[in-house]
Amino acid sequence: MFHATYCMNIGGYQKLTLIDFPGTLATTVFTVGCNFRCPFCHNPELVLGAGQIASGTQNKTEQEFFAFLNKRKGKLAGVCITGGEPTLQPDLIDFIKKVRAMGFLIKLDTNGARPDILKKLLDLKLLDFVAMDIKNQLKNYSKTVGVKVDTERIRLSVDLIRNSRVNYEFRTTVVPGIHEEKDFLEIAKWIAGAKAYYLQEYREDVILDKKLKLKTKGKKIDLEKIQSKISKNFEKMGIRR
């Protein structure tokens, strides 16, 4: 019987990052495809570029990426895997195993929609850092991300991450017109006690849905005010601009 072999659908990679993987000199690899349609997404080409993931053939970009990693052994310490949504990739586990076998630390960025994959990765001890996007308070999730979401899966991913021994952070891109101050009071209750939570400033230069600009026009949210109200709920809290 024929078994299809899959490879990662890679949109590209950033050779060096000093910020994506906290405390680690790293490279960032971008996977193609996402199951969310957040209108404020700043990587629309990765969300919308998803086609059939190639089967039976080696992805040229993956080949190039491993050739690059081979040259950077001893110079880079980590690989940040982001997207799109990496947990949609059929070959993610094997890909990470190959990267780890080369001696690199792994950071995974995820939207938390695939707790089954997250659990496998954590059980196999393949992750050194997890960053999960908290899109909104749970009752507003589907409206925020543009598709129907099973929020129990989101909740389960949060619990898996918090109960793991892996370093982690949660973060929310704060979008005027989508988020309100009260949303963050609910988020703070939900993930209270988390090691780290960051508010990320919304930037409008490249977004998935240009119509969002009609919602955000003339609106502002005071990130410092939100931080002052909820920072006591977390071991560490910050603002990223």
C-alpha angles and dihedrals in degrees: 000000000000116000116197115230116214133204132195116278097227121187093190143292139249109229097214134018127174094181111037095071109040113235093358133101101229151159121233122221119198120213122205123238136042135199092212127072102202105177090215095054111135094202101060093151090061093047097047098034094074114125130151109319105241115258128199095013134082113252106239092216091053090051090050091048094054091046088053092048091051090057092048098053109132092016101065122043104192150029121217113204113203139149153105089336113318096197089070090067112103091210098047097111094048091044092054091046089055092048093048091048086062090058101257128138116235130225119184124201112201143166090219096239093124108054089160091065092040090054092051091051092048093045090051089049091234097138131075098177135014126196115191126190114228101203098190142314108312098255090057097044101104092045091050099048098040098238137074108274131197096225092193087069090051091049091048092052091052090050093047092052095046093048095047123092090234122111111251149165137201121213140180128202102222111222121188109226092028102050129047128194091253091060090067093052087058093045089050091054091047098050098027112154094029116150095236138004126180133193111214121205114239116242121197104195095097119017137154097239116036090192087073087077088073089059097045098043111122093357127120137180121204105230094186091054091052091047092052090053100048109022091098088069093066139056088228132010132177147161123241119202 
